Amino acid sequence: MKKNIISFLLSIIFFIFISCKTTDLIPGSNRIKIQNIYNEYLNIANVYYELEKFDKAIEYYTLAMDSKELYWACYYKLAQCYALTSKWSQAEEHYVVLQKRDPENSSIKASLAYIKAMGGNVEESKKLYQELIHEHPENQLYLENYIAILFLEKNITEVSVPLATLKDLFPDSKNISKFESQLDFLLNEANKTEENLVEEKN
């Protein structure tokens, strides 16, 4: 009788064990399933990014960010998407955070300098470009962007020195002639303004 009861209980236990062979009850399986979903969100976001459908990419990067493992990779891609869609305030907010996490990353600093300029924060953009030029004097792009910012604010006084540096260090730059034409234009405009003021006084 006792053996029969034991056999019966063992058969029930075996049945329960067999019934539990689904992956849902394997320790950690739900976490794996959820992580796979986040990975799919990231894959979809990357496809939209490559297709330059940045608004849709933003949507899926945001979904994928719920994964701790993917958070910062998605955060970086979000920052890029905001910049590429001219959402300067969101882009600046994200790049400021990224720079704080990686202050030695010149690429992030350069992106932030560009974003600040496009968002209208020219003074801070100039400071960042000055830092970049000091840290990387061999980088032609940083110098040219700084010169472009000075022209953006029509700063004839300051632009002559970095323009001379560009001609000295990077004489093959295709932007030298463009910058010189822009400088001539601004100087002519300044002279006309001065002449008009003199005429008005007379």
ABEGO torsion letter per residue (X at the ends): XAAAAAAAAAAAAAAAAAAAABAAABBGAAAAAAAAAAAAAAAAAAAAAAAGBAAAAAAAAAAAAABAAAAAAAAAAAAAAAAAAGBAAAAAAAAAAAAAABAABAAAAAAAAAAAAAAGBAAAAAAAAAAAAAABAABAAAAAAAAAAAAAAGBAAAAAAAAAAAAAABAABAAAAAAAAAAAAAAAAAAAAAAAAAAAAX
